[in-house]
Amino acid sequence: MACSNGKEAAVKAQDSDTVKAGVERTSSRILEILDVKGKVTETGAMTSRCSDYGSDEEVYRARHPWSIYKAPFADMQKGMDRLRAELPKDGWKIVRDGMDSSKANSPQIVAESKSGEFAVDVRLHKASKVGNAPDLLEVTVESACYRSK
């Protein structure tokens, strides 16, 4: 996902903890829309350098990757359908809805908040016999790039 809707917009100065909290709230809302009953990985938002800028720049983004597993695949598919229907009603623009470029060709939805503050990438992975991977709904919510206050 690209910073600021893929544009080099002005990067706001923000408090890192505030940005991470916003990403986690956004993740909670995505989980609520998905409404899939299963196990959810317990990770928190983390901060990393924004790769859209040179290494000399003090520009960051917050990312919150998490997954839902141990849920029926059909329920996860319905969750993806709910995202398609509900994200636009919730102030999001779906910018990609199709298959990802992985070998598995997994369904993927990428959306950006209308404010440009957040982006979400959701992928649905079918269980794999190789490596014993389970059915998985993979979600990454990230902030736009920002300068730390």
N, C-alpha and C positions, 0 to 999 in steps of 0.2 A: 504494500500500500504506500502510496506517495504522500509526502508531507503536503499539507494545505491543499488538498484536492489536486495534487500534481502540479501546482503552480508555486513559483517562488514568491509567495505573498510576504508581506511584512511579518516578521517573527516577533510575537509578543513576549514581553518579559513577564514570567509567571512564577509563582512559588511551586517548587517541585512537588511538595506534599499535596497541594491543592489540585494539581494536574493529575497525580496518581489517584486521588480520591474521586475525581471526576471520571476517570477511566473505569474504576471499580464500580461506581454507580451505573455507568453505562453498561458494563458487563452484566450487572444484576438485572437491568431492564431487558437485555437480550435474552438472558436465561428465563425471565418471566414470560416473554413473548414465545420462546421456543416451547415452553410447557411440556418438557419431556421428563418423565420420571425415570431416573437412573442415578448412577453415581457421578458426581462432579469432582474433578480434580481440584485440590485446594491450593491454589497459588495466588499470590497477590501481584499487583502491578509493579513493574520494575522500570527503572529509567536507564536509557542508553543514549549514546550520541546519535544524532539524526544524520544518517548517511547521505542525505541530500546536500549536505554542506561539507566543506573541506575540514580536514582534521584540525585545522587551526581555530576553527569556530567553536565557541562554547554554546552549541545548539543541541537540544535534547528532545526526546519524545518519551512518553510513558507507554508501555505495552503491557497488556494483560492477556496472556495465552492460557486457555483452559479447555477442558474437554468433558463431554458427557459420554459415559460408557455403561455397560451392563443394562442396556435398555433395548427393547425390540427394534430392529432396523426399521420396520414400518412406522413406529412411533417417531423415530428420528426423521424419517421422510416427511411425516405430517408436520413436525416442528419446522422443517425447512419451508414447507408450504405456508405455515403461519407467518414466518418471517417475510416471505414475498408479499403477503397480504397486509401485514401490520406495520412493517417498517415505514412505508410511505405515509401512512396515517399518523405515524409517530415522529414525523419530521425528518425522515431519511430519504436519500435518493439512491436507488439501486443502480450501480454503475456497471455491474457484471452479474450475469445470472446464466450459468451454463456449466460446462465441464472444465476442470482445471487442466493444467498441462502435465500432470503427473502421469506415470506409466499406468496407474489404476484408472485414470480418467474420471476422477471423483466429481460429483456435483459441487458447485461452489457459488456462493452469493457474496458479493463485495458491495458494501454500501457506505455512503458518507453522510454524516449529519448535515443538514442544510446550513448550519452555522460554520461548517468546515472544521469544527473543533475535534471531531472524532471520526474514525473509520472502523469498520468491522469486516472481517473476512471469516466466513463460515464454510466449512467443507465437511461433506459426509463421506466417510470411508467405510466400505464394506469389509467384513472380516476377511483376513488373509490366512490361508493355511501355511504359507511360508512365514516363519517367525511367530506364528500363533497370535497374530494381532486381532483384537476384537473389533466388532462394529464400533464406530467412534464418530462422534460429532465434534469436530475440532473448531474452536472459536478463538480468534485473536481480535481484541479491541485495542486500538492505539489512538493516541492523541496526535494533534498536529504538532509540528516542531515548535519549540519555544526556547527562549533564553531564560536561564535561571536568575531569579531575583537575588 
